[in-house]
């Protein structure tokens, strides 16, 4: 699993001309699911995200989590995180999980994040072409990978 975590002042995802999810201060998660991922992977990554200390404390140090600041999380599926360009210039996506396998895990991740915290969680539309608008705060962007 690969997750690009961006600390945002605000973020919004639209699909088909309608807003699917939007948040104020918090984390935007771009989630790529590998064909070998499982619920155990989802749990490990989600626990890291909830506890990830990327928000500043009173001394200006990144010492607070999204939970500590009462932020929100916007979760967006992004199979292209597994784009492979080792050969040629057109990405191959053979490592990305097939939609029928990835979608239930994506939904499991959203449910798990909601269950483990009282955070406001929004989501994109799995498998849809989406437009994402965000204001990256910091900028802070972290890549979390679990094989």
Secondary structure, 3 states (H helix, E strand, C coil): CEEEEEEEEEEEEEECCEEEEEECCEEEEEEECECCCCHHHHHHHHHHHHHCCCEECCCCCEEECCCCCCCEEEEEECHHHHCECCCCCCCECCCECCHHHHHHHHHHHHHHHHHHCCCEEEECCCCCCEEEEEEEEEEEEEEEECC
